[in-house]
Every structure is written in structure tokens, then in C-alpha cells.
Amino acid sequence: MSGNESQHLAIMISSASLGLAEMLADHLRARPDVARVEVPVDVTATLELLTKDRFDLHFVGGASLDYVRGAREMAASSTRDYFPSGEKVLMMNEPEPFRALLAMEWGFSRVIDMRLPIEQIIDRMVVRPGSHEWHEDQIANFPLIDAPGSPRLSELCRDSVDIAIVEGIIEGMSDPEIALRINYAVQSVRNRVSRILTTAGCRNRTQFAVSMVRVRAVPKTGT
């Protein structure tokens, strides 16, 4: 990162684990290349910040992806302007292809491996694609890349129920298991599964699961 850009980094960290977010924020605030760090406590606070200011980087915990969707939906129903962050980055403790898939659909560009030592996490959080510090051999800073012609959630899913069903299929769950997880009628789940597979052009659940994660799967951390 060079000169002027490095002195004006405004960062937001959205995570269900506020303790972790604040710890990361404290480390980032101590860096000379970071101007400010904000840690919103929920979706409402996230939207409030994104309607007041722009951020260069927005780090989101894997379990907190709904922060982004929630903020976008709330902004769409309000009269306020919504300023998307310059770069959205997913933070994950384990390789989770479905979380990476959701993140990619919602405009995230890369993944940070939260199992790394804290010093490496912080260094990799502020590195930018194309810089000499950029690494693609690990989950840390691994780019999220779509494949031409592969199914997209936005084309397959009409609502959050469909998204939950796709997640269940990818995890290898049966229709009754998915129905129990999302508190939905089994036959309704079966109907939705059939429509999703047909839309994706897949013969069965296995083919669908492979097609969804094959090109987007996050590789294990390199040694």
C-alpha cells in the first residue's frame, strides 16, 4: 500500500462477537496506516454508519453476513442514502463454501482466515489486492471468484427460506432435516428443492451441491 492511500483507511468491523471485533479494532487503531475503526453493535448501527460515511474496508464475520443484507434491505426501505464500503471482506474460522458463496453474491472480494496469529490477521486485513504483500496461497486474502455459467443464488432463491434450503442441500441434509431446521413443512421443502434443482439444471442434489461449491470452495490454509 502506498503513500496517501495508506493514511486514510476508514474501517468497519461487523461481527456477532463484539469482543473479537473490539480486539481487532484496538490493534488496527494502533497502526499508522489506519485513520479510524468503527464497530457497530447490530444491523441498525451498521446502517446508521453507512448512511453517514464511506468506509475503505468492511470486515464481516461469517456468522454475521446478515448484517450486510439487513443494512441493504433497511436502506432500500428508507429515504436515506446508503454508502457501500469500498471493499467487503469475509472473516472465517473454518473453510465454509456456503458462507463464501453468500459473501460473493453480496459483493465481497476476499476471505481472511481468523485461525492465523493475531499479528498476521491484522497485517492481512489492511493489505490490498495488487500490492506486493498480497498472498493467494492461503485462505487469508484468498479472492472470491465466480465461474462463468455456474448457478447463482440470486437466480435460484426467491427469499431467505430458499437460501436456507440451498445451505441444507450443500450440507447433505435430507428434506425432513431441512424442514426441522427451518421450522417448515416437509412437503413445502420438497417443492422448493424440486424448483431449485430444476432452475439450476441439475439432475439431483449431489450434482447441485457440487456445482454450487466446486469453483467457489475456499481451500484449506497453506503451510
ABEGO torsion letter per residue (X at the ends): XBEAAAAABBBBBBBABAAAAAAAAAAAAABAABABBBBBABAAAAAAAAAABBBABBBBBAAAAAAAAAAAAAAAABABBBBBBABBBBBBABBBAAAAAAAAAAGBABBBBAABBAAAAAAAAABBBGBAABBAABABGBBBBBBBGBBBAAAABABAAAAAAAAAAAAGBBAAAAAAAAGBBAAAAAAAAAAAAAAAGBABAAAAAAAAAAAABBBBBBX
